[in-house]
């Protein structure tokens, strides 16, 4: 595995629960098998990023 979240969070100077939330979100994010990266944010992702309300 790796280092405990509490140790990494302390090294980064953030609360362990903040880091734990980021780790959980990263584990839920689908990853492209070819690039090893999450898909780009766009219209197909269902995200509302970049849209404005009027």
C-alpha positions as CSV (number, residue, x, y, z in Angstrom):
1,X,0.0,0.0,0.0
2,X,1.4,3.4,0.9
3,X,1.8,5.8,3.8
4,X,-1.2,6.4,6.1
5,X,-3.4,9.4,5.1
6,X,-2.8,11.0,8.5
7,X,1.0,11.1,7.9
8,X,0.7,12.5,4.4
9,X,-1.8,15.1,5.5
10,X,0.5,16.2,8.2
11,X,3.4,16.6,5.7
12,X,1.1,18.6,3.4
13,X,-0.2,20.8,6.3
14,X,-3.8,19.9,5.8
15,X,-6.4,18.1,7.9
16,X,-6.5,14.4,7.4
17,X,-10.3,14.4,6.6
18,X,-9.7,16.9,3.8
19,X,-7.1,14.6,2.2
20,X,-9.3,11.6,2.8
21,X,-12.1,13.2,0.9
22,X,-9.8,14.0,-2.0
23,X,-8.6,10.4,-2.1
24,X,-12.1,9.0,-2.1
25,X,-13.1,11.3,-4.9
26,X,-10.0,10.3,-6.9
27,X,-10.8,6.6,-6.4
28,X,-14.4,7.2,-7.8
29,X,-13.2,9.1,-10.9
30,X,-12.9,6.9,-13.9
31,X,-9.4,6.7,-15.5
32,X,-8.5,6.3,-19.1
33,X,-6.7,3.0,-19.5
34,X,-4.4,4.4,-22.2
35,X,-3.3,7.7,-20.6
36,X,-3.8,6.9,-16.9
37,X,-5.6,10.2,-16.5
38,X,-9.3,11.1,-15.9
39,X,-11.3,12.2,-19.0
40,X,-11.3,15.9,-19.8
41,X,-14.1,18.0,-18.4
42,X,-16.6,18.7,-21.2
43,X,-20.1,18.4,-22.3
44,X,-20.1,14.6,-22.4
45,X,-19.0,14.4,-18.7
46,X,-22.3,15.8,-17.5
47,X,-20.4,18.5,-15.5
48,X,-21.8,22.0,-15.2
49,X,-18.3,23.5,-15.2
50,X,-18.0,26.5,-17.4
51,X,-21.7,27.0,-17.7
52,X,-23.4,30.2,-16.3
53,X,-26.8,30.7,-15.1
54,X,-28.9,33.6,-16.3
